[in-house]
Amino acid sequence: MPFETVFAFEIGSGALVWIGGAVCLLGALALGVALLIYGGLWFQGYMSGARISLPALIGMSLRQVDAQLIVRAKIMAIQANIGDDPASGLTTRRLEAHYLAGGNVAGVIKAIIAAHRADIDLEFDRAAAIDLAGRDVLGAVQTSVYPKVIDCPDPSKNPSTTLSAVAKNGVELKVRARVTVRTNLLQLIGGATEETVVARVGEGIITSIGSADDHMAVMGNPERISSAVLARGLDAQTAFEIVSIDIADIEVGQNIGARLQVDQADADMRMARANAEIRLAQAAAAQQEMKAKVAENRALVIEAEALIPAAIAAAFRVGPLRTHVKPAVITARRLAHPN
């Protein structure tokens, strides 16, 4: 073999060794950096049974996912014995997807754990959808376990602390109710909020009192209001289920019917007074018109009386009055005594 060929072969073999060594060194360095950054987190997940590999942790960082949050959420699920349940779907990939969608991963996991402890069927997909819809999924589960009491009307949103309703006899009743509700997880997405429940309960209370013949019947049996309101199914299409409606306070207000009757009588009196004044004005106008006609007729009489002397003078100028009067007298006598 020529010397040049042997020398070139030795140089090529040495370069490959150096390149291989450099690659191994870089790999070891990268592994060391990865272990330095993610080693503690990986070991924590491994000891907790979360089974999240080191490449998965590195991929989370490349996808700008909070790896520590995902690992802690997965550990919570594993420790609660729900992480490996196929129905719950608590896989690392789904947790990452929910994080990237802007969801509260820790809140969703805590809500699922609380629902699992309370024997409430809540899957990860539904919990994630509730969270992404802007609802507090953990608070919803807690309200479903421990019912919430709502004041009707809500003093924080309404300046009035009581509902005002009028019975058929016109007496006003002021009522304050307390509504006990729990979250309906199946209708939490798209269901009406707490304000709708309060408005419907208030409407039902006012309608129930308004249909009563006498306010004493309502005060003697406030339960009839609660029963009538509950029978209307006011929690339909809402995010809550009404457990009970309790009348906390009821008191008598004003006699609206009597006040309306007084106002009506006062209005009728004013109307009658206005009509009387109109008729009085018309009578006064008619009186003045009659006076004007009397004055006009008096003027005509005076005018006619002024013509009498002139007529008599004219008659004297024509001839004696007897020649004119006698034929008339003879004609009258003949008519009275025709024979």
C-alpha positions in Angstrom: 0.0 0.0 0.0 1.5 3.4 -0.9 2.5 5.7 1.9 0.2 8.5 0.8 -2.8 6.2 1.1 -1.9 4.9 4.5 -1.4 8.4 5.8 -4.7 9.6 4.4 -6.5 6.6 6.0 -4.9 7.4 9.4 -5.9 11.0 9.2 -9.5 10.1 8.3 -9.8 7.6 11.1 -8.5 10.2 13.6 -11.0 12.8 12.4 -13.9 10.4 12.8 -12.8 9.6 16.3 -12.6 13.3 17.2 -16.0 14.0 15.7 -17.5 11.0 17.5 -15.9 12.2 20.8 -17.3 15.7 20.3 -20.8 14.4 19.6 -20.7 12.2 22.7 -19.4 15.1 24.7 -22.1 17.4 23.5 -24.7 14.7 24.2 -23.4 14.2 27.7 -23.3 18.0 28.2 -26.9 18.3 27.0 -28.0 15.4 29.2 -26.3 17.0 32.1 -28.0 20.4 31.5 -31.4 18.6 31.1 -30.8 16.7 34.3 -29.8 19.9 36.1 -32.9 21.7 34.9 -35.5 19.0 34.9 -33.9 16.3 37.0 -35.7 17.3 40.2 -39.0 17.7 38.5 -38.7 14.3 36.7 -37.6 12.6 39.9 -40.6 14.1 41.8 -43.0 12.8 39.1 -41.3 9.4 39.0 -41.6 8.9 42.7 -45.2 10.0 42.6 -46.1 7.7 39.8 -46.9 10.5 37.3 -44.8 8.8 34.6 -43.7 11.9 32.8 -40.5 11.3 30.8 -37.6 13.7 30.6 -38.1 14.3 26.8 -41.7 15.2 27.6 -40.6 17.8 30.1 -38.1 19.2 27.5 -40.9 19.3 24.9 -43.1 21.2 27.3 -40.5 23.9 27.6 -40.2 24.1 23.9 -44.0 24.5 23.6 -43.9 27.2 26.3 -45.9 25.1 28.7 -45.3 25.4 32.5 -43.9 21.9 33.1 -43.9 22.4 36.9 -47.6 23.1 36.8 -48.4 20.1 34.6 -46.3 17.8 36.8 -48.0 19.0 40.0 -51.4 18.6 38.4 -50.6 15.1 37.3 -49.3 14.2 40.7 -52.5 15.6 42.4 -54.6 13.4 40.1 -52.5 10.3 40.7 -52.5 10.8 44.4 -56.3 11.1 44.3 -56.6 7.8 42.3 -58.1 9.5 39.2 -55.1 10.1 37.0 -55.2 6.7 35.3 -58.9 6.5 34.9 -59.7 6.4 31.1 -63.0 8.1 31.7 -61.4 11.1 33.3 -58.9 11.5 30.5 -56.2 13.1 32.7 -53.3 12.5 30.4 -50.3 14.7 30.1 -51.2 15.6 26.5 -54.7 16.8 27.5 -53.4 18.8 30.4 -50.9 20.6 28.1 -53.7 21.3 25.6 -55.9 22.8 28.3 -53.0 25.0 29.5 -52.3 26.2 25.9 -56.0 27.0 25.5 -55.7 29.4 28.5 -57.4 27.2 31.0 -56.8 26.9 34.7 -55.3 23.4 34.9 -54.9 23.4 38.7 -58.4 24.6 39.2 -59.8 21.9 36.9 -57.9 19.1 38.7 -59.0 20.3 42.1 -62.6 20.4 40.9 -62.4 16.9 39.5 -60.9 15.6 42.8 -63.6 17.4 44.8 -66.3 15.9 42.6 -64.8 12.5 42.9 -64.8 12.7 46.7 -68.4 13.8 46.7 -69.4 11.0 44.3 -70.3 13.5 41.5 -69.8 12.4 37.9 -67.5 15.1 36.4 -65.2 14.2 33.5 -62.2 16.1 32.5 -63.7 17.2 29.2 -66.8 18.8 30.9 -64.7 20.4 33.6 -62.3 21.8 31.0 -65.2 23.1 28.9 -66.8 24.8 32.0 -63.4 26.4 32.8 -62.9 27.7 29.3 -66.4 29.1 29.3 -65.3 31.5 32.0 -67.1 29.7 34.9 -65.4 28.8 38.2 -65.5 25.1 38.0 -64.1 24.5 41.5 -66.6 26.9 43.0 -69.4 25.2 41.0 -68.5 21.8 42.4 -68.3 23.3 45.9 -71.7 24.9 45.5 -73.1 21.6 44.3 -71.8 19.9 47.4 -72.6 22.7 49.8 -75.7 24.6 48.6 -75.5 28.4 48.4 -78.0 30.8 50.0 -79.1 33.8 47.9 -81.0 36.8 49.3 -84.0 37.9 47.3 -83.7 40.8 46.5 -79.9 40.9 46.6 -79.0 43.9 48.8 -75.6 44.3 47.0 -77.3 44.9 43.7 -80.7 46.4 44.7 -81.1 49.5 46.9 -84.4 48.0 48.2 -84.1 45.2 50.8 -87.6 43.9 50.3 -90.0 42.9 47.6 -93.2 44.9 47.4 -96.5 43.2 46.3 -100.2 44.1 46.6 -102.9 41.6 47.4 -106.4 41.9 45.8 -107.8 43.8 48.8 -105.2 46.6 48.1 -102.9 46.1 51.1 -99.2 46.1 50.3 -96.9 43.4 51.7 -93.1 43.7 51.9 -91.3 40.4 51.7 -87.7 39.3 52.0 -86.9 35.7 50.9 -83.8 33.4 51.0 -83.3 31.0 48.1 -81.1 27.9 48.6 -79.6 26.7 45.4 -76.9 24.2 44.3 -75.0 24.1 41.0 -76.4 22.1 38.1 -73.2 20.9 36.4 -75.1 19.6 33.4 -76.5 23.1 32.6 -73.6 25.2 33.8 -72.5 25.8 30.2 -75.1 28.1 28.7 -77.4 28.1 31.7 -78.8 31.3 33.2 -76.9 32.9 36.0 -77.7 33.7 39.6 -79.3 37.1 38.7 -81.9 35.2 36.6 -82.8 33.0 39.5 -83.3 35.9 41.8 -85.4 37.8 39.2 -87.6 34.7 38.6 -88.1 34.1 42.3 -89.0 37.7 42.9 -91.5 37.6 40.0 -93.1 34.4 41.5 -93.4 35.9 45.0 -95.1 39.1 43.6 -97.5 37.0 41.5 -98.4 34.7 44.4 -99.2 37.6 46.7 -101.1 39.5 43.9 -103.4 36.4 43.4 -104.3 36.3 47.1 -107.7 37.7 48.0 -106.7 39.0 51.4 -103.3 39.9 52.8 -104.1 38.2 56.1 -104.2 34.9 54.3 -100.7 35.4 53.1 -99.4 36.5 56.5 -101.1 33.6 58.2 -99.5 31.1 55.9 -96.3 32.3 54.2 -95.5 28.7 53.1 -98.1 29.1 50.4 -95.8 31.6 48.7 -92.9 29.2 48.8 -95.0 26.3 47.5 -96.5 28.3 44.7 -93.1 29.6 43.6 -91.4 26.2 43.7 -94.3 24.6 41.7 -93.5 27.0 38.8 -90.1 25.4 38.0 -88.2 28.6 38.1 -84.8 26.9 37.8 -85.4 25.7 34.2 -82.6 26.5 31.8 -80.5 27.9 34.6 -77.1 26.8 36.0 -78.7 26.2 39.4 -81.2 23.9 41.0 -83.5 25.5 43.6 -83.5 23.5 46.8 -85.8 25.6 48.9 -87.4 29.1 49.1 -87.9 30.4 52.6 -89.7 33.6 53.5 -87.3 35.3 55.9 -89.4 38.4 56.7 -92.9 39.7 55.8 -94.5 43.0 56.9 -97.5 45.1 56.1 -97.0 48.2 54.0 -99.4 50.8 52.9 -103.1 50.4 51.9 -102.5 51.0 48.3 -106.2 50.3 47.4 -107.5 52.8 49.8 -105.0 55.4 48.7 -106.0 54.8 45.0 -109.7 55.2 45.9 -108.9 58.5 47.7 -106.9 59.7 44.7 -109.7 58.6 42.4 -112.4 60.4 44.5 -110.2 63.5 44.6 -109.8 63.3 40.8 -113.6 62.9 40.4 -114.3 65.9 42.6 -111.8 68.0 40.6 -113.5 66.9 37.4 -117.0 67.7 38.8 -115.8 71.1 40.0 -114.3 71.9 36.6 -117.6 70.8 34.9 -119.6 73.1 37.3 -117.3 76.0 36.6 -117.8 75.4 32.8 -121.6 75.3 33.2 -121.4 78.5 35.4 -119.4 80.3 32.8 -121.9 79.2 30.1 -124.8 80.4 32.2 -123.1 83.7 32.7 -122.5 84.0 29.0 -126.1 83.2 28.2 -127.3 85.8 30.8 -125.2 88.5 29.2 -126.5 87.4 25.8 -130.1 87.8 27.0 -129.3 91.2 28.5 -127.9 92.2 25.2 -131.1 91.0 23.4 -133.3 92.9 25.9 -131.3 96.1 25.3 -131.6 95.5 21.5 -135.4 95.0 21.7 -135.8 98.0 24.0 -134.0 100.1 21.4 -136.4 98.8 18.7 -139.4 99.7 20.9 -138.0 103.2 21.5 -137.4 103.5 17.8 -141.0 102.5 17.1 -142.3 104.9 19.7 -140.4 107.6 18.1 -142.2 107.0 14.8 -145.7 107.3 16.4 -145.8 111.2 16.5 -144.7 111.4 12.9 -147.4 108.9 11.9 -150.1 110.9 13.7 -148.9 114.1 12.1 -149.0 112.5 8.7 -152.5 111.3 9.4 -153.7 114.8 10.4 -152.2 116.2 7.3 -154.1 113.7 5.1 -157.5 114.4 6.7 -159.6 113.9 9.8 -159.0 110.9 11.7 -162.7 110.2 11.9 -163.0 109.4 8.2 -160.5 106.8 8.7 -161.8 105.4 12.0 -165.5 105.3 11.2 -165.4 102.7 8.4 -163.4 100.5 10.6 -166.0 100.8 13.4 -168.9 100.1 11.1 -167.1 97.1 9.7 -166.5 95.7 13.3 -170.2 96.3 14.2 -171.3 94.5 11.1 -169.1 91.5 11.9 -170.4 91.4 15.5 -174.1 91.8 14.5 -174.6 90.4 11.0 -178.4 90.8 11.1 
